[in-house]
Amino acid sequence: MSTIHISVNGTEHNVASGTTLAQLISHLQSTAGQADDPAAIATAVNEVFIPRLKRGDTVLSDGDQVFTFSPITGG
């Protein structure tokens, strides 16, 4: 299986080709010892916000820049 190079919050990572954003987020949360909770994090790829429901459809590409941040709620 081939790998691609991406950046997550400015840190370089190698991931398997075909990895989705949902898979990446799950892996990052697991590695950090956090619960697998997609709602606990907001995401953007190449400065474009990716809603939670679209993460499974978002396949990462070589050179992508992924940003994670705390979601803002309120009204």
N, C-alpha and C positions, 0 to 999 in steps of 0.2 A: 504494500500500500504506500502510495506517495504522500509526502507531507507538503504543507504550505506554510509560509511565514506570515504571521499577523502580529499586530501590536494591540495589547490590551492595556488601556490606561497608561500608555507610554512604555510598557514593558514588552519586549519581544517574546513571542511564543511560537513554537512549531506545533501544528495540529494536523491531523489526518485530512487529506483531501476529501471533500464531501461533507465535512463537519458543518452542522447547522448552528445557528446562534443559540438555539435552545439547548443543544448538547453542550456547547461551550459554557453557557451560564451554569448548567447543572454541574459540570466538572469543576468550575471555579468555586462554586459554593461548597461542594464536597471537599475539595482540597483545603479550603479555609475552615473546615469543620462546621460549616453553617448548614441549617436545614435546607433541603431542596425546595425552595419557595420562590417561584418565578415572580410573585408580586412584590417581593422584597427589594427588587432591583429594577431600575429603568435602563434601557440600552439605546445606543446609537452606533451605527456603522458608517464610517466615512462622513461623519457629521450629520447623518440623517437619522432622526428618531425612528426606532423600530418598535411598534406596539407588541405587547406580550403575545397576542394571538398570531402574529406574523413571524415570530422567532423560529418556529419549526419549518417554515417555508424559506427562510433566509439562509442560503448556503454561503459560507464564507469563501472568499477568494484570496489568492496570494496577494499580500500587500495591504489587505484591509486593515483599517484602524477601528478598533472596537473601543467604545467608551461605556463604562457602567457608572451609575450614580443613583443616589436615593431618590425615589419618586416623590414628587411634591403633591400633596393633597390639601384639600380645604375648599373654602368657598367664599 
